[in-house]
């Protein structure tokens, strides 16, 4: 295949294929407008290897979930028996090979990754803009996770501008028109007669170097036009004009030819026998395609493959609406069998010339079938069309709300809002209005609309009222209101007492169900605080952590469980909850929930000062969000300022100030408050006690310990060290109340630590020792290290130099172990005051030389995981795991997992 002016692109493709031959994988998107030669470049790559897999997006299939992925994987499906059971089951349901619960998108994606890792060297997906959303999401996930399988995954994408859409995070190259010299060379090669050079340059400029336009013009222009004696057509056919150019040619064909072409366009991807049967109903045969075949617009036996997607678009778009409806009606008539029922329903809908309840009901039924295959995008599309065809205005609005719910489930949040904007929510019946309010609330939150966070809880309370006697849905709405209110905090438009009142209303006597227990716990704690609320909160946490709770329910109520266990200072329960949620999310392929687990895990372990564990969650979350295609702007919201403040690196305060601005703008009051608390901890580490006290006094409501009870120990320390003994005493009294109600080792330990700061010289040491005793053996590495630091500081001031050095040395080792820079430097200052130069603790963990991905692989291999198990755990292919493991062995100088266990330490 000869390509004009594409030497640079061909070199890139050759390089990728060469890398693949050496075992390295790559993904690339070729994007540009119609006709610039993306497909020709993809064919070039295909010609440079053997056994490539190739599919092209087909616009009529865009509403059928996983249709494109199924076509791509057909040659590989025999290998599905070797997939992990969960992946195999999800893939079989997605591909329609069996029935089962709706498959998780990312389990399907992982199955595709595993199969494609064993595929031929090249996989091509052309016209990706017309893939169904589920297939494109799955293949984008695969593209972002390929690493060391020796596979090249190429996409052709018709796109104008830089928006990568669902392919965000995959390397992309813009393909434009040919340079002038190459365009002239192509035109000269196409025509059979001499071309005036100046005229050829004019044509090249007029077409923008578009190869398709140049080729078509070269075939169509007369010798007189090419010689310059007759005027050229103006404007030159390019872009949308190219489609109009094709439409004009098609309009001149006989009616039977246009009928055949229209049926082929309306049923792209269908079978030849079906096309022939539908054509006979409309008085056409395959022979009628001859004029279009002679013009090279359509090929095949029978002729049903268009030369270029723009030809198909010109055929379909140029046909009168009545003829399009007739074509779809004929196709619906010849489609039989349950396997094609979805396609038949879609053709019936396209054939309808007005509202039709029978067709609308059929589409609604088919929407349910799409959802059963995990096709939430298709479900939304079917329901939207069903609503359009519904004669009754009330039922039409209800179906529109259901379509918005499906769009929300598909992650199409903007589409959900557009569907809801077309509905008068106040005119909906109660349950539908409740569903609309809940959907709007979640869609606005997920699109980052600032009012979404601020108004979210209020919308959910309104939804609870709209649900009326449906107390199950009403409780679900109020639980969602609780989550959103805690996320927005002071920026929410509804108060916690208002939510608590609604929660209490929905608790029937002695609470029994999970949501009832959550509502009862929230109401009791909001009204009664730590004095009267802890028992009810504890019952709710027990229900969420009950081993018998279903996996779906656990993930749905994870945020509440973490929030409630934080209120209880119950570190062991919260850690166990996060471990189980991580295992469930991995097993089920619920990657968005797994991302949430990692986010909550990084926050939790930062709170405990276990920064090594926080790092693990943070790194895993970053890798996962990259695989999911999250952009750099979206990633800002997920950055862990609490982890960064422990580290106290250069420029941290400016970074924190920027984060505070982002959180304020987005209405994330909870993240804003947590970040300010983290900044106060940094102030304490660096001896800025007055600043820490001022920040914490704005967060904590003294006399009524509530949400920020975790801040009380820092407030006591900051107030004592800044000379504000009155504030310190009040904060310690609140902490006494909290610790007495919760009774956990960490609560009792920091209480004793705070008492030591307020005690006289004869009592302080007893409190310091008790604090260390309570905290030793617990999860809070940071609180224990700070207890040793404060004890050492007190001992130095008592002139007990040897004892002080002992405590401070322990504290320094603990801080340096997790790289808590600010507190480590404060501890060194104390040691320097004792005389001598404190030495840095030497870390023994060899994994510091490893990348985060290598460290994750190394840990799992050390703990006995096989390559396949590690691959499933980290959402990689087994080949990529093997690649990383070989690098780990080389870096650490080991040759086996046994040696790795001896060498690698956390």
C-alpha positions in Angstrom: 0.0 0.0 0.0 1.5 3.4 -1.1 0.9 6.2 1.4 1.7 9.8 0.2 3.1 12.2 2.8 2.7 9.9 5.8 6.3 8.9 6.4 6.3 10.2 10.0 3.1 8.3 10.9 4.3 5.1 9.2 7.5 5.4 11.2 5.6 5.7 14.4 3.5 2.6 13.6 6.6 0.7 12.6 8.2 1.6 15.9 5.1 0.4 17.9 5.1 -2.9 16.0 8.8 -3.3 16.6 8.3 -2.7 20.3 5.6 -5.4 20.3 7.9 -7.9 18.8 10.2 -7.4 21.8 7.3 -7.9 24.2 6.2 -4.3 24.9 2.7 -3.2 24.3 1.4 0.1 23.1 -1.9 1.9 22.3 -2.5 4.8 19.9 -5.5 6.8 18.7 -5.3 8.2 15.2 -7.8 11.0 15.2 -8.9 13.5 12.5 -11.8 14.5 10.3 -13.4 12.3 7.6 -11.2 11.4 4.7 -7.8 12.3 6.0 -6.6 8.7 5.7 -6.8 7.2 9.2 -8.1 3.9 7.8 -5.2 3.8 5.2 -2.7 4.2 8.1 -4.4 1.4 10.0 -4.3 -0.8 6.9 -0.6 0.0 6.6 0.0 -1.3 10.1 -2.1 -4.4 9.4 0.1 -5.1 6.4 3.2 -5.0 8.5 2.1 -7.9 10.7 0.2 -11.1 10.5 -3.1 -12.3 12.0 -4.4 -8.9 13.1 -7.8 -8.5 14.7 -9.9 -5.8 13.1 -13.3 -4.3 13.6 -14.9 -1.1 12.5 -17.6 0.8 14.4 -21.1 0.5 12.8 -23.4 3.4 13.6 -26.6 1.4 13.8 -25.0 -0.9 16.4 -24.1 2.0 18.7 -27.1 1.3 20.8 -26.5 -2.4 21.4 -24.3 -3.0 24.5 -21.0 -4.8 24.0 -21.8 -5.4 20.3 -18.4 -4.2 19.1 -16.4 -5.9 21.8 -18.2 -9.2 21.0 -17.2 -8.9 17.3 -13.6 -8.2 18.2 -13.3 -11.1 20.7 -15.1 -13.7 18.6 -11.8 -15.4 17.5 -10.7 -15.5 21.2 -13.8 -16.6 23.0 -12.8 -20.2 23.1 -10.1 -19.2 25.6 -12.7 -17.8 28.0 -12.6 -21.1 30.0 -9.2 -20.0 31.3 -10.4 -16.7 32.7 -11.1 -16.3 36.4 -14.7 -17.4 37.0 -16.1 -13.9 37.7 -14.5 -12.5 34.5 -15.7 -15.4 32.4 -19.3 -15.1 33.7 -19.4 -11.3 33.1 -18.1 -11.7 29.6 -20.5 -14.4 28.6 -23.5 -12.3 29.8 -22.2 -9.2 28.0 -21.7 -11.1 24.8 -25.2 -12.7 25.0 -23.8 -16.2 25.4 -25.7 -16.9 28.6 -28.2 -15.2 30.9 -27.2 -13.9 34.3 -27.1 -10.8 36.5 -26.0 -7.5 34.7 -22.2 -7.8 34.3 -20.0 -5.1 35.8 -18.3 -3.1 33.0 -14.8 -3.5 34.5 -15.1 -7.2 35.0 -15.9 -7.4 31.3 -13.0 -5.1 30.6 -10.6 -7.3 32.6 -11.8 -10.3 30.7 -11.1 -8.5 27.4 -7.6 -7.5 28.7 -6.8 -11.1 29.6 -8.0 -12.4 26.2 -6.3 -9.7 24.1 -3.1 -10.2 26.0 -3.0 -13.6 24.2 -4.2 -12.2 20.9 -2.3 -11.5 17.7 0.3 -8.7 17.8 -2.1 -6.1 16.4 -5.7 -5.2 17.3 -7.4 -2.4 15.2 -10.6 -0.6 16.1 -11.6 1.8 13.3 -14.4 4.3 13.4 -14.3 4.2 17.2 -16.8 7.1 17.3 -19.5 4.6 16.4 -18.8 1.9 18.9 -21.4 1.3 21.6 -20.4 3.1 24.8 -19.8 -0.1 26.8 -17.4 -1.5 24.2 -15.5 1.7 23.9 -15.2 2.1 27.7 -14.0 -1.5 27.9 -11.4 -1.1 25.1 -10.2 2.2 26.5 -9.6 0.5 29.8 -7.7 -2.2 28.0 -5.6 0.4 26.1 -4.6 2.1 29.4 -3.6 -1.2 31.0 -1.6 -2.8 28.3 2.1 -2.9 29.1 4.2 -6.0 28.5 2.0 -8.3 26.4 3.5 -7.6 23.0 0.2 -6.2 21.7 -0.5 -3.0 19.8 -4.0 -1.6 20.0 -4.8 1.0 17.4 -8.0 3.2 17.2 -9.2 5.3 14.3 -11.4 8.1 15.6 -13.3 10.7 13.6 -12.9 13.8 15.7 -12.4 17.5 15.3 -10.6 19.2 18.1 -8.6 17.8 21.0 -11.4 16.2 23.1 -10.5 12.5 23.4 -13.8 11.5 25.0 -13.8 8.1 26.5 -10.3 7.5 25.1 -8.8 10.0 27.5 -5.4 8.8 28.8 -4.6 6.9 25.6 -1.8 8.3 23.5 -3.3 10.2 20.6 -2.0 11.6 17.3 -3.9 14.1 15.1 -4.0 13.2 11.4 -4.5 16.2 9.2 -4.5 16.9 5.5 -1.4 16.2 3.4 1.3 18.7 2.9 1.1 20.5 -0.5 3.8 18.5 -2.3 2.3 15.2 -1.1 -1.2 16.3 -2.0 0.0 17.2 -5.5 1.8 13.9 -5.8 -1.4 12.0 -4.8 -3.6 13.8 -7.3 -1.1 13.2 -10.1 -1.0 9.5 -9.2 -4.8 9.2 -9.3 -5.5 10.8 -12.6 -4.9 9.3 -16.0 -3.9 12.5 -17.7 -1.5 15.4 -17.3 -2.3 17.9 -14.6 -1.3 21.5 -14.7 1.0 22.0 -11.7 -0.5 25.3 -10.7 -3.9 23.8 -10.9 -2.9 20.8 -8.9 -1.5 23.1 -6.1 -4.8 25.0 -6.2 -6.8 21.8 -5.8 -4.5 20.7 -2.9 -5.1 24.0 -1.1 -8.9 23.9 -1.8 -9.2 20.4 -0.4 -6.9 21.1 2.6 -4.9 18.1 1.4 -7.8 15.7 2.3 -6.8 12.4 0.6 -10.4 11.2 0.1 -11.4 14.5 -1.5 -8.3 14.5 -3.7 -8.9 10.9 -4.9 -12.6 11.5 -5.7 -11.9 14.8 -7.5 -9.1 13.1 -9.4 -11.5 10.4 -10.7 -14.3 12.9 -11.5 -12.6 15.9 -13.0 -12.5 16.0 -16.8 -9.3 16.3 -18.8 -10.4 19.9 -19.7 -10.7 20.7 -16.0 -7.4 19.1 -15.1 -5.8 21.0 -17.9 -7.1 24.3 -16.7 -9.4 25.1 -19.6 -12.6 24.5 -17.7 -13.5 25.8 -14.2 -13.4 23.5 -11.2 -16.4 22.9 -9.0 -16.5 25.4 -6.1 -16.3 25.0 -3.2 -14.1 21.9 -3.2 -15.8 18.8 -1.6 -14.3 18.4 1.9 -15.7 17.7 5.3 -19.5 18.2 5.3 -19.2 19.3 1.7 -17.8 15.9 0.8 -20.9 14.3 2.2 -23.1 16.7 0.2 -21.0 15.8 -2.9 -21.8 12.1 -2.4 -25.5 12.9 -1.8 -25.7 14.7 -5.1 -24.4 11.7 -6.9 -26.7 9.3 -5.1 -29.8 11.5 -5.9 -29.2 10.9 -9.6 -29.5 7.1 -9.3 -32.7 5.2 -10.3 -35.3 4.8 -7.4 -34.5 1.1 -7.0 -30.8 1.8 -6.6 -31.5 4.4 -4.0 -33.8 1.9 -2.2 -31.1 -0.8 -2.1 -28.6 1.8 -0.8 -31.0 3.1 1.8 -31.7 -0.4 3.1 -28.0 -1.2 3.3 -27.4 2.1 5.2 -30.4 1.5 7.6 -29.2 -2.0 8.5 -25.4 -1.6 8.5 -23.8 -4.7 10.0 -26.8 -6.8 9.1 -26.8 -9.9 6.9 -27.0 -10.1 3.1 -30.1 -12.4 3.2 -32.0 -9.9 5.4 -31.1 -7.1 3.1 -32.3 -9.0 0.1 -35.6 -10.0 1.8 -36.3 -6.4 2.8 -35.4 -5.1 -0.7 -37.9 -7.5 -2.3 -40.7 -6.1 -0.1 -39.8 -2.6 -1.6 -39.4 -3.8 -5.2 -35.6 -3.8 -5.4 -32.9 -6.5 -5.9 -29.2 -6.7 -5.5 -28.8 -6.0 -9.3 -30.1 -2.5 -8.7 -26.9 -1.7 -6.8 -24.9 -1.7 -10.1 -24.7 2.1 -10.7 -23.4 2.6 -7.2 -20.9 -0.2 -7.7 -19.7 1.3 -10.9 -19.0 4.5 -9.1 -17.1 2.6 -6.4 -19.5 3.8 -3.6 -20.5 0.3 -2.5 -18.9 -3.2 -2.7 -19.5 -6.8 -1.7 -21.6 -9.8 -2.5 -24.3 -8.7 -2.2 -23.3 -5.0 -2.4 -23.7 -3.8 1.1 -20.3 -2.4 2.2 -20.0 1.4 1.7 -16.7 2.7 0.5 -16.5 5.2 3.3 -18.8 6.0 6.2 -19.6 9.4 4.6 -21.2 7.6 1.8 -23.5 5.7 4.1 -24.3 9.0 5.9 -25.1 10.7 2.6 -27.4 7.9 1.6 -29.3 7.8 4.9 -29.3 11.6 5.5 -30.3 12.4 2.0 -33.4 10.1 1.9 -36.8 11.6 2.6 -38.2 10.8 6.0 -41.0 8.7 4.5 -38.6 6.6 2.6 -36.4 6.1 5.7 -39.5 4.9 7.6 -40.4 2.5 4.8 -37.0 1.0 4.8 -37.0 0.5 8.6 -40.5 -1.0 8.4 -39.4 -3.5 5.8 -36.3 -4.5 7.8 -38.5 -4.9 10.9 -40.8 -7.2 9.0 -38.1 -9.6 7.9 -36.3 -9.8 11.3 -37.6 -12.7 13.3 -36.4 -14.6 16.4 -35.8 -13.6 20.0 -32.0 -13.1 19.4 -32.7 -10.2 17.1 -35.7 -8.8 19.0 -33.8 -5.7 20.1 -32.9 -4.8 16.6 -36.4 -5.4 15.4 -37.8 -3.1 18.1 -35.3 -0.4 17.1 -36.4 -0.6 13.4 -40.0 -0.4 14.4 -39.3 2.7 16.4 -37.5 4.3 13.4 -40.4 3.4 11.2 -43.0 5.1 13.5 -44.4 8.3 12.1 -46.0 9.4 15.4 -46.8 8.3 19.0 -47.4 4.5 19.3 -47.9 3.0 22.7 -47.3 -0.6 21.4 -43.9 0.3 20.1 -43.1 2.4 23.1 -43.9 -0.5 25.4 -41.8 -2.9 23.3 -38.9 -0.5 23.6 -39.3 -0.3 27.3 -39.2 -4.1 27.5 -36.1 -4.1 25.3 -34.5 -1.5 27.6 -34.8 -4.0 30.5 -33.0 -6.6 28.3 -30.2 -4.2 27.6 -29.8 -3.5 31.3 -29.6 -7.2 32.0 -26.5 -7.3 29.7 -25.0 -4.3 31.6 -25.9 -1.9 28.8 -27.0 1.1 30.8 -26.3 3.5 27.9 -28.4 1.4 25.5 -31.1 1.2 28.2 -31.2 5.0 28.4 -31.4 5.3 24.6 -34.3 2.7 24.3 -36.2 4.5 27.1 -35.6 7.9 25.6 -37.1 6.7 22.3 -39.9 4.9 24.2 -40.8 8.2 25.9 -40.8 10.0 22.5 -43.3 7.5 21.1 -45.5 7.5 24.2 -48.9 9.1 23.5 -49.9 9.7 27.2 -48.1 12.8 28.5 -47.9 11.5 32.1 -46.5 8.2 31.1 -44.1 9.9 28.7 -42.6 12.0 31.6 -42.2 8.9 33.8 -40.4 7.1 31.0 -38.2 10.1 30.5 -37.2 10.0 34.2 -36.4 6.3 33.9 -34.2 7.1 30.9 -32.4 9.7 33.1 -31.9 7.1 35.8 -30.4 4.7 33.2 -28.1 7.5 31.9 -26.9 8.1 35.5 -26.1 4.4 35.9 -24.2 4.6 32.6 -22.1 7.5 33.9 -23.7 9.8 31.3 -24.4 12.5 33.9 -24.8 15.4 31.5 -27.3 13.4 29.5 -29.3 12.5 32.6 -29.6 16.2 33.4 -30.7 17.0 29.8 -33.4 14.4 30.0 -34.6 15.7 33.4 -34.6 19.3 32.1 -37.2 18.3 29.5 -39.6 17.1 32.3 -41.8 19.2 34.6 -40.8 17.6 37.8 -43.5 19.3 39.8 -46.1 17.6 37.5 -44.8 14.1 38.1 -46.5 11.5 40.4 -44.8 11.2 43.8 -42.5 8.2 43.2 -41.4 9.5 39.8 -40.7 12.9 41.2 -38.7 11.3 44.0 -36.7 9.4 41.4 -36.1 12.5 39.4 -34.9 14.5 42.4 -32.5 11.7 43.4 -31.2 11.4 39.9 -30.7 15.1 39.5 -28.9 15.3 42.8 -26.4 12.5 42.0 -25.9 13.7 38.4 -25.1 17.3 39.5 -22.7 16.0 42.1 -20.9 13.8 39.6 -20.6 16.5 37.0 -18.9 18.7 39.5 -21.6 21.4 39.4 -21.0 23.4 42.6 -24.7 23.7 43.4 -24.9 19.9 43.2 -23.0 19.5 46.5 -24.7 22.5 48.1 -28.2 21.5 47.1 -27.8 17.7 47.0 -29.0 16.9 50.6 -32.0 19.3 50.2 -33.0 17.5 46.9 -32.7 14.1 48.6 -35.0 15.3 51.5 -37.5 16.5 48.9 -37.3 13.1 47.2 -38.0 11.4 50.5 -41.1 13.4 50.9 -42.2 12.7 47.3 -41.8 9.0 47.8 -44.6 9.2 50.3 -45.7 5.8 51.6 -42.8 4.0 49.9 -40.7 4.2 53.1 -38.0 2.0 51.6 -37.2 4.5 48.9 -37.7 7.4 51.4 -35.1 5.9 53.7 -32.7 5.4 50.8 -33.1 9.1 49.9 -32.4 10.3 53.5 -29.3 8.1 53.7 -28.1 9.7 50.5 -28.9 13.1 52.1 -26.7 12.2 55.0 -23.8 11.3 52.8 -24.1 14.5 50.7 -24.5 16.7 53.8 -21.3 15.3 55.2 -19.6 15.9 51.9 -20.8 19.5 51.7 -20.7 20.2 55.5 -20.9 24.0 56.1 -21.7 24.6 52.4 -24.9 22.6 52.4 -28.2 24.4 52.1 -29.8 22.1 54.7 -28.9 21.7 58.3 -28.0 18.4 60.1 -30.9 18.8 62.5 -33.3 19.0 59.6 -31.9 15.8 58.2 -32.0 14.2 61.6 -35.7 15.1 62.0 -36.5 13.4 58.7 -34.4 10.4 59.6 -36.2 10.0 62.9 -39.6 10.2 61.2 -38.7 7.2 59.0 -37.6 4.9 61.9 -40.5 2.6 62.8 -40.2 1.7 66.5 -37.2 -0.5 67.1 -35.1 -0.1 63.9 -34.4 -3.4 62.1 -33.3 -2.9 58.5 -29.8 -1.5 57.6 -31.0 1.9 56.4 -33.3 2.2 59.5 -30.3 1.5 61.8 -28.3 4.2 59.9 -31.1 6.7 60.2 -31.6 5.9 63.9 -27.9 6.3 64.5 -27.6 9.6 62.7 -30.7 11.0 64.4 -29.5 9.9 67.8 -26.0 11.3 67.4 -27.1 14.6 65.8 -29.6 15.2 68.7 -27.7 13.6 71.6 -24.0 13.9 70.6 -21.5 11.6 72.2 -23.5 11.4 75.5 -26.5 9.7 74.0 -25.8 8.9 70.4 -22.9 6.4 70.5 -25.0 3.2 71.2 -27.2 3.9 68.2 -24.2 4.6 66.0 -22.5 1.5 67.2 -25.6 -0.6 66.2 -25.5 0.9 62.7 -21.8 0.1 62.3 -22.4 -3.5 63.6 -25.0 -3.9 60.8 -22.7 -2.5 58.1 -19.9 -4.8 59.2 -22.0 -7.8 59.7 -20.4 -10.7 57.7 -23.9 -11.7 56.5 -24.5 -8.3 54.8 -24.5 -8.7 51.0 -21.6 -7.4 49.0 -23.8 -4.9 47.1 -25.2 -3.5 50.4 -21.7 -3.2 51.9 -20.4 -1.2 49.0 -23.5 1.0 48.9 -23.2 1.9 52.6 -19.4 2.0 52.8 -19.1 5.8 53.1 -21.6 5.8 56.0 -19.8 2.9 57.7 -16.4 4.7 57.5 -18.0 8.0 58.7 -19.7 6.3 61.6 -16.7 4.3 62.7 -14.6 7.5 62.6 -17.1 9.1 65.0 -16.6 6.1 67.3 -12.8 6.2 67.1 -13.0 2.5 66.3 -9.9 2.0 64.3 -10.0 -1.8 64.2 -13.6 -1.9 62.9 -12.9 0.8 60.2 -9.8 -1.1 59.0 -11.7 -4.3 58.8 -14.5 -2.6 56.9 -12.0 -1.2 54.4 -10.3 -4.5 54.0 -13.5 -6.3 53.2 -14.8 -3.6 50.9 -11.5 -3.7 49.0 -11.8 -7.5 48.6 -15.4 -7.2 47.5 -14.7 -4.5 45.0 -11.8 -6.5 43.5 -13.8 -9.7 43.3 -16.8 -8.0 41.7 -14.8 -5.7 39.4 -16.5 -2.7 40.9 -13.5 -0.4 40.1 -15.3 2.9 40.9 -16.0 1.5 44.4 -12.4 0.2 44.6 -11.2 3.7 43.8 -13.4 5.0 46.6 -11.9 2.4 49.0 -8.4 3.5 48.1 -9.4 7.2 48.7 -10.9 6.4 52.0 -8.0 4.1 52.9 -5.4 6.9 52.2 -7.4 9.3 54.4 -7.8 6.8 57.2 -4.2 5.7 57.3 -3.0 9.3 57.1 -5.2 10.0 60.1 -3.4 7.2 61.9 0.0 8.3 60.7 0.6 5.0 58.9 1.9 6.9 55.9 3.4 3.8 54.3 -0.1 2.2 54.1 -1.6 5.6 53.1 1.0 5.7 50.3 -0.1 2.3 49.1 -3.7 3.3 48.8 -2.8 6.6 47.2 -0.6 5.0 44.6 -3.2 2.3 43.9 -5.9 4.9 43.5 -3.8 7.0 41.1 -3.0 3.9 39.0 -6.7 3.0 39.0 -7.9 6.5 38.1 -5.4 6.6 35.2 -6.8 3.2 34.0 -10.4 4.6 34.2 -9.4 7.6 32.1 -9.6 10.3 34.8 -8.1 13.6 33.6 -5.5 15.7 35.5 -8.2 18.3 36.3 -10.5 15.6 37.8 -7.5 14.1 39.7 -7.2 17.4 41.7 -10.2 16.5 43.7 -8.7 13.2 44.8 -5.3 14.5 46.0 -4.6 13.8 49.6 -3.6 17.0 51.3 -3.7 15.2 54.6 -0.9 12.9 53.4 1.0 15.8 51.9 0.9 17.8 55.1 2.5 14.9 57.1 5.3 15.0 54.5 5.7 18.8 54.7 7.5 19.0 51.4 8.6 22.3 49.7 5.6 24.4 48.6 3.1 22.4 50.6 1.3 25.4 52.0 0.8 26.9 48.6 -0.5 23.5 47.3 -2.9 23.3 50.3 -4.2 26.8 49.7 -4.9 25.9 46.1 -6.7 22.8 47.2 -8.8 24.8 49.6 -9.9 27.0 46.7 -10.8 24.1 44.6 -12.9 22.4 47.4 -14.7 25.7 48.1 -15.5 26.2 44.4 -16.9 22.7 44.1 -18.9 22.8 47.3 -16.8 20.1 48.9 -17.1 21.5 52.4 -16.0 18.2 54.0 -12.8 18.1 52.0 -12.3 21.7 52.8 -12.6 21.1 56.5 -10.4 18.0 56.5 -7.7 19.9 54.6 -7.8 22.7 57.2 -7.4 20.2 59.9 -4.4 18.7 58.1 -2.9 22.2 57.8 -3.3 22.6 61.6 -1.4 19.3 62.1 1.4 20.6 60.0 1.4 23.9 62.0 1.8 21.8 65.2 4.6 19.8 63.6 6.4 23.0 62.7 5.7 24.8 66.0 3.2 27.3 64.6 0.9 26.7 67.6 -1.0 30.0 67.4 -2.0 29.4 63.8 -3.0 25.8 64.6 -5.1 26.9 67.5 -6.9 29.5 65.4 -7.7 27.1 62.6 -8.9 24.3 64.9 -11.1 26.7 67.0 -13.0 27.5 63.7 -13.5 23.8 63.1 -14.4 22.6 66.6 -17.6 23.6 68.4 -16.3 23.5 72.0 -18.8 22.3 74.5 -20.4 20.1 71.9 -18.0 17.6 70.5 -19.3 16.3 67.2 -17.9 15.9 63.7 -14.3 17.1 64.3 -13.6 15.3 67.6 -10.4 14.0 65.9 -9.2 17.6 66.1 -9.4 17.9 69.9 -6.0 16.4 70.7 -4.3 18.8 68.3 -6.3 21.7 69.7 -5.2 20.8 73.2 -1.6 20.7 72.1 -1.8 23.9 70.1 -3.6 25.8 72.8 -1.2 24.7 75.6 1.9 25.6 73.5 0.4 29.0 72.5 -0.5 29.9 76.1 -4.2 29.6 75.8 -4.9 27.3 78.7 -8.6 28.1 78.9 -9.2 26.7 75.4 -6.9 23.8 76.1 -8.9 22.9 79.2 -12.2 23.1 77.4 -11.0 21.0 74.5 -9.6 18.4 77.0 -13.0 18.3 78.7 -14.7 17.5 75.4 -12.1 14.9 74.6 -12.7 13.3 78.0 -16.4 13.0 77.1 -15.6 11.5 73.7 -13.1 9.0 75.1 -15.5 8.0 77.8 -18.3 7.3 75.3 -16.1 5.5 72.8 -13.7 3.7 75.1 -11.3 2.7 72.4 -7.5 2.5 72.9 -6.7 5.4 70.6 -9.3 7.6 72.2 -8.1 6.8 75.7 -4.4 7.2 74.6 -4.8 10.7 73.1 -6.9 11.7 76.1 -4.0 10.7 78.4 -1.6 12.5 76.1 -3.7 15.6 76.3 -4.0 15.4 80.1 -0.2 15.2 80.3 0.1 18.5 78.5 -2.2 20.1 81.1 -0.9 18.3 84.2 1.5 19.6 86.7 5.1 18.3 86.9 4.2 15.7 89.5 1.3 14.2 87.5 2.3 14.6 83.9 4.6 11.6 83.7 1.9 9.2 84.7 -0.3 10.4 81.9 2.5 10.2 79.4 3.2 6.6 80.3 -0.5 5.7 80.2 -0.8 7.3 76.8 2.0 5.2 75.4 0.5 2.1 77.0 -2.9 2.7 75.4 -1.5 3.4 72.0 1.2 0.7 71.8 0.0 -2.2 69.7 -2.8 -0.1 68.0 -3.1 1.1 64.5 -2.3 4.7 65.1 1.4 4.8 64.4 1.3 8.6 64.3 -0.4 9.1 67.7 2.1 6.7 69.3 5.1 8.5 67.8 3.7 11.9 68.9 3.1 10.5 72.4 6.8 9.5 72.6 7.7 13.0 71.2 5.7 14.8 73.8 7.0 12.6 76.6 10.6 13.3 75.4 10.0 17.0 75.2 8.6 17.0 78.7 11.6 14.9 80.0 14.1 17.3 78.4 12.4 20.2 80.2 12.7 18.2 83.4 16.4 17.9 82.7 16.2 14.1 82.5 18.5 14.0 79.5 19.0 10.3 79.1 15.3 9.4 79.4 14.5 12.2 77.1 17.0 11.0 74.5 15.5 7.5 74.7 11.9 8.7 74.0 12.9 11.2 71.3 15.1 8.6 69.5 12.1 6.2 69.4 9.9 9.1 68.1 12.4 10.0 65.4 12.7 6.5 64.2 8.9 6.2 63.9 8.5 9.5 62.1 11.3 8.7 59.7 10.0 5.2 59.1 7.0 6.8 57.4 8.7 10.0 56.2 6.7 12.3 58.4 9.1 15.2 57.7 7.6 17.9 59.8 7.4 15.9 63.0 10.8 14.3 62.3 12.4 17.7 62.1 10.7 18.9 65.3 12.1 15.8 67.0 15.6 16.4 65.7 15.5 19.9 67.1 14.8 18.4 70.5 17.6 16.0 70.2 20.0 18.7 69.0 19.0 20.6 72.2 20.3 17.6 74.2 23.6 17.9 72.4 25.1 16.0 69.5 23.8 15.4 66.0 20.8 13.1 65.6 21.3 10.4 63.0 18.6 9.6 60.5 17.0 6.2 60.9 18.0 3.8 58.1 15.1 2.2 56.4 15.6 -1.5 55.7 12.9 -1.7 53.0 14.5 -2.5 49.8 11.4 -1.6 47.9 12.3 2.1 48.1 14.2 1.5 44.8 11.0 0.2 43.1 8.3 2.1 41.3 4.9 2.1 42.9 3.7 -0.5 40.4 6.8 -2.7 41.0 6.3 -2.4 44.7 2.7 -3.5 44.5 3.6 -6.5 42.4 6.6 -7.3 44.7 4.4 -7.3 47.9 1.8 -9.6 46.4 4.5 -12.0 45.0 6.2 -12.0 48.3 3.0 -12.9 50.0 2.5 -16.0 47.8 0.4 -14.6 44.9 0.7 -16.3 41.5 1.1 -14.1 38.4 -2.5 -14.7 37.5 -3.7 -13.8 41.0 -1.5 -10.7 41.0 -2.9 -9.7 37.6 -6.5 -10.0 38.8 -5.6 -8.1 42.0 -3.9 -5.2 40.2 -6.0 -5.2 37.0 -3.1 -6.0 34.7 -2.4 -8.9 32.4 -0.2 -11.8 33.5 2.4 -10.7 31.0 2.7 -7.3 32.5 3.0 -8.8 36.0 5.8 -11.1 34.8 7.6 -8.0 33.2 7.4 -6.1 36.5 8.5 -9.1 38.6 11.6 -9.6 36.4 12.5 -6.0 37.0 11.9 -6.4 40.8 14.2 -9.5 40.9 16.9 -7.6 39.0 16.7 -4.5 41.2 16.7 -6.5 44.5 19.2 -9.1 43.4 17.0 -12.1 44.0 16.0 -15.0 41.8 12.9 -16.5 43.5 9.8 -15.7 45.5 11.5 -17.3 48.5 14.4 -15.0 48.3 12.0 -12.1 47.8 10.2 -13.0 51.1 13.6 -12.8 52.8 14.7 -9.6 51.2 11.5 -7.4 50.9 10.1 -5.9 54.1 7.3 -3.4 54.6 
